[in-house]
Amino acid sequence: MDTVCVIDDELAVRKAVVNLLKSEGYDAISFSSGESLLEFDGKHAISCLLMDLNMPGLTGRETYGQLLSAGYQIPIIYMTAETDGQDAAALTKVDSVRLLAKPFTAEALLRALRAIA
């Protein structure tokens, strides 16, 4: 796995997840918004996204849609506190998409990452 990219508008979440990933041997980078990820020139090196589903500006789903439209096929784990409803069920019907309910444990995050890699 090359680089895991963490996208969340909450600084504490970004720091905690990046620190966990680095402690497990992953190369990890982070962004505070979908817009900043889309502006990043190194998207070709990203092997997995860990993205908040509900962010100000572009949502996680909108950001991922733009990546797909641009030709990037990157597996994604959406992180969200809202896991109820049809929207959540629809997201997980795709093999390269997982949903991780906040708050989550380090073990749950690593398990989801291994399952999608």
Phi, psi and omega in degrees: 000130182282274185232131173264131183248125180256124179235113180205141181283349179265117182303317182298321179294312180304310182299314182297315182291316179298316178299318178299311182300316179295324179292339178264007176093005178276149168274124185226139174231164181218157177222150182270354181203161175296323179300317181292326175296315182297332178279346183291130182282344185263025183300331180298337182268357182279128181257344178200144176250137169243102190233134174297135181285322184245100179233156172297154183075226177291131175285169177301318181295318178295318179298314180296322177300320178292323177297316179298317179298330179276000176097004179275127178247080185249125175301148184224143170243114176278133175255127182205149174273347182251098183248010179269162169092176184291328182300314179296318180296320180295324181297323187272006178282348180264135184301325185269016180235131175233159179236128181240117184283130174274144352285149181234160178270163176300320180297318180295319179296313181294323177298314179297320180295317179294324182291330184265341184287000000 
